[in-house]
Amino acid sequence: MSRPSQIPADVVSLADYARHAQSLLPAGARAYIDGAAADGLTHRANAEGWQAIRLSGRVLRDMRGASTALELAGLSLAHPLILAPVAFHALAHPEGEHATALGAAAAEALMTVSTEAGVTLEEIAARAAGPLWFQLYMQPRREDSLHLLRRAEAAGYRALVVTLDAPVNGFRNAEMRAGFHLPEGLRAINLDGMQRPEGISRPGRAATFLGLLDSAPRWEDLHWLIAQSRLPVLVKGLMSPQDALEAEAAGAAGIVVSNHGGRVLDTLPATAEALPRIAAAIEGRIPLIVDGGIRRGTDVLKALALGASAVMIGRPQLHALSLGGAAGVAHMLSVLRAELEVAMALTGVAQLDQIGPHVLWPQ
């Protein structure tokens, strides 16, 4: 995989990173990173949902002391841009998660490390210069989930993000057509030695209803995990107000409104549609984060206006990583932050807590 020695001059937006990544990434890796479930309708709807919302510009507002800073889950952050948990960064760059963490720190961004990282969570934390969250897929055996939690606590992670919306994989057809498989030497190393879900193989049947879901997590497992954790626990993958209320009742410190980037169940609504419904149910009692299709600073502003405290960025971090390594990740985040600052300036809001529905053009 050849890469330019520096970020090309024509890379000025997240879309430019995506365009360059198309030519840099091998076909299989490209299908894995950019692929979506089935026909990709939810994946496309995520971006279209933000694009369909209009902003209401304001002039002559007092912007002295303007800032994108915020407090979230016990952290003081410079801006509301968080790197979402994404598996196997080495598909995009030989330095993998280490390069991403370096770029995140340079851009003053929080990174969420995936359970399915290709590097141990301890190695990533030992080299990281900025704050980290750890994303957890609950394991079939509670003792394995607890072991991952204790490792994250010991390594200095600042919160746990429990992903709940993928008890089974979606049918990612582009990935299937490309015949994608992990390259030799790359695996979910943090899961070594742990029991994996098991299902019966039977002609003409998927394993889904043949035992594969027998050990899938349930609400009582989330209650148990939160009770065990010494870290704040955020729950990721919720699109239903009812599920959001259940997560709050379980003791979640925050909710990530997410449809897994359209990678699991196709024809779910866009996160821009789900966010205001969940915000209305939660009424500000715990913070909301949203991901899915965030590609512009204006998208970030719209998300905050609809009730989010911060946003997560998924695929673009690997696009940027593939092109520029750590420098690419840092540049991508700085572009998005600069776009957010301009959007705030032109809608007349100097602080994040001033952002509300009034910055949106009435529908």
N, C-alpha and C positions, 0 to 999 in steps of 0.2 A: 504494500500500500504506500504509494508515494505521496508526499505532502509538500506544499510550498514552504519555503524557509521563513516566510512571514505572512501575516494576514493580508490578502490582496486588497488593493485600494477600493475595489468595488463592493466590498463587504461592509454594508452600512446598516443592515437590518437583520433580524432573525431569519427572514425569508432568504436572504443572500447566503447565510450559512447553510440552510437546507438545500439550496441549489448546488452549492459547491460539494456538499456531502454526497449528493447523488453520483457525482463522478469519482469521488475518492473511495467510497466504501465498496467492498465486494458485494456482489448481488445478494448473497445469502444474508450478510450482516445488514444490508440495506432493507431487506424484506423483514428481518426481525425487528429492527429499530423503528421503521416507519410503518410496519404492517398494522392492520386493524382487524377486528373481528368481522367475519362474513363479508358484506358488501361495503364496509367502511362508512355506513351512513351516520352513525353516532360520531365517529372520528371527524368527519367533515362538518357535522352540525355543531360541534364544539366551537370551531373557529367562526363559523357563520353566525352563531348565537351572539358572540361579542360584536362582530361586525355590524349586525343589524341594529344595535343600540346606538342612538345618537346622543351627543353631548350638547350641553347648553353653555356657550361661551359667555364670559363676563369680562368687563373692562374696568380699568381704573380702581382695581382692588388693592388693598394694602398688603403687599407681599414681603414686607420686611421680616427678616428672621425665618424665612420659609425653610421647611425641613421635611424629609421623608422618614424621620426616625420614629420608632415605636417600641413599646414593651410587649413581649409575647411569651407566654409560658415561662416567666422568670428570666427572660433574656432581654437585654437592651440591644436592639438591632438598628442598623443605619438606614434600612429600607425594607419594604415588605416583600422582597423577592427571595424565595426559598427554592433551592434545588430539590426537586422531587426525587423519591427513591426510584432508581433505574438500575436494572441488573446489568452485569457484565460490561463494564466500561471499556475493557480491553478489546472489545469488538471494534471500538472506534479509535483507540490509541494504545500503543504498547505500554504506556505508563498507567493506563487504566484509572482507577479511582484515586490514586495518589495525585495524578495531574488535575483531576477535577477538583479535589479538595484544595489544592494549591491555588487554582484559579478562583474558586469561591472565596477563599480567604483574601486574596488580592482585591476582590471586588466587595469586600465586607459583607459577604452573603453567607447565610446558613445553608449547610448541606445536609441532606438526609441520606444516610448510607443504607443500601438495600440488604436485606437478608441474603439475596442472591448476588452479592458482590463477588468478584473473582479474587479478592484479597481478603484476608481475615480482618474482622472488625477492629481487632487490637492493633494491627499494623497500620491501618488507615488512621486511627486515632493518634497513634504515637507520632506520626509524621505531620498531622494536620496542624495548621496555624490558626484555624478559626473554629467556631463552635460547630458541633455535629449533633444531629438527631439520628437515632437508629430505627429503621423500619423493620417490623417483625411480621412474618407470616406465622400464625399460630400452628404449632406442629401437632401431629396425631397424638403424641404423648405429652401430657402436661409437664413432665420433668424435662423434656427437651426445650419447650417454650421457656420454662423457668431458667434453664441453663443459659440460653441466649440472653435473656433479660439480665441475669447476674453478670454475664460477660460485658454487656453494654454498660451497666452501672460501674463496674470495676475499671473499664477503659476510659471513663469520663464523658460518656455521651450525656446530653443535657435533657433529652426527652425520648420517649418511646412512641413510635407511630405504628399502630396496629392496622394492617390492611385486611379488610373483611370481605371485599367484593370479588374475590377470585378463589372460591373453594375448588373450582375446576377451571381449566383453561378454556378460553373461547376458541372457536374454529377460525384461526388466523390463516385465511386461504392463501394470501400472498406468500406467507412463510412456508406453507405446505407445498405450494407450486415450486418454490425455489429449492425445496429439499434442504432447508436450513438445518444445520447441526452445529453444536459448539465445536470450535477448533480444539485440537489436542492440547491438553494442559490447562484448559479453561473449564472451571466447574464452580458450582456454588459451594465454595470451600468451607463456609461457616456451618454448613449442614452435614459435614462429614461425620459419619458414625450415627446419624439419627435415622429413626424409622420413617420411611416414606409411606404415603397413603397407598393402600393396596385395593385392587379390584379384580374381579374374575374376568377372564377373557372367554368370550363365548361367540361362536359364529353369528354374524348378523346383529350383534349387540355392541353398544359402547359399554365401557366399564362404569359409567356414571352411576347407574342404578343397580349395579351388581357389586356393591360393597365399597366403591370408591369414596362415597360420601359418609360412610358409617362413622369415620373418625373426624369429620369436618367440625369446626368449632361451632358452638351454640352460645346463646346469651349467657348462660351460667358460666361458660369458660371465660368470657370477657370479664364478668364480675370477679371471678377468681384471680385473673391476671392483674387487674387493676389493684385489687387488695394486696397482691404480692409486691407490687412495684414501689420502689423508692423514688422513681422518676415520674414526672407528669406523663400521663398516657393520653395521646391523641388518637382518635379513631378515624381511619381513612377508608373511603369507598362508599360513602353514604349518599343516596339520592332521594331518600324518602323522609319527609318530616317525622313520620312515626318512628323510623329507625333512629333519627337524630335524638328524639326524646328518650328512646330506650338507652342510647349511648350515654346521654346526660345522666339518666337515672343510675347507670352502672358506675358513674364516677369519672367519666371521661373529662379530661382537662381541656379538650378542644375537639373539633370535628373538621375533617377534610372532605368537603363536598367534591366527589369525584366519580366518574364512570370508567376509571382505569384507562383514560385516553382512548376510549372506544375499542379497547383490546379484548374485552371479555364477552359482553352481551351487546350485540348490535341492535339498533333502533331504540335504545334508551334515549331520553331527551338530552339536550345539551346541558352542561353544567350551568350556563347562564340562565337557563329556565328553572333549574332546581334550586339554585342558591337563594333567590328571594323567598321561596316557599319555606325552606329550612330556616332562614333568618327570621321569618315571621313566627315560626314555632318556638325557636330558641330565645328570641327577644333579648339578645345580648348577654345572656347569663354566662355563656362560655364562648370563647373566640371561635370564629369560623375561618377556615382557609379554603381556597378553591383552586382546582387545576383544570386542565383540559382546554387546549386551543388558545392559551394566552401567548400572543405573539407580538404585541405592541404595548407601549406604555399606556396608550388610551384604553386597552383592554384591562390593564391593572386598575386604572382609575374607575372604570365601569364596575369592576368586581367589588372594589371597596365601597362604591356608591350603593351597591345592592346588598351590602351587609357583611362582606368579608373583611377580616383584619389583615390578611396577607394572601399571597398567591404562590402556587408551586409551578415550577417550570420543568417539564419532562424532556421530551425529545430534543428540543433545541440545545440542551447541554451536550448531548452526544454529537450533534451536528457540529457544534463549535469545537468540541474536543477533537473530532476527526480532522478538522482543518488546521487548528492552531494549538492543540494541546492545552496546557494550563493558560497560556496567553489568550487562546481563543475563548475559553470559558469566561475568563475575566472580562474580555472585550465584549462578549455577548451580553453579559450582565450589565456592564456599564452603558451599553447602548439602550437597553431596556430601562435602566434607571434614569438616564438622561431624557428619554421619551416621556416617562412618567412626570418628571419635573416640569417639562414644557407643558404637558397636558394640565397639570395642576395650575401653572401660571396662567394659562389661557382660559381656565374655568374659574379662576379667582379664589383658589383654596391654598392657604399657606401651610397648613398642617394636615396630617392624615385624619385627625379626629374632626376636622371641619368638612370632610367629604361625606356627602349624603345624597339622597335621591334628587336634591335640587340641582346637582350637576348634570342630570340626565334630561334630555329634551322630552317633554311629555308625549307619551305614545298616543 
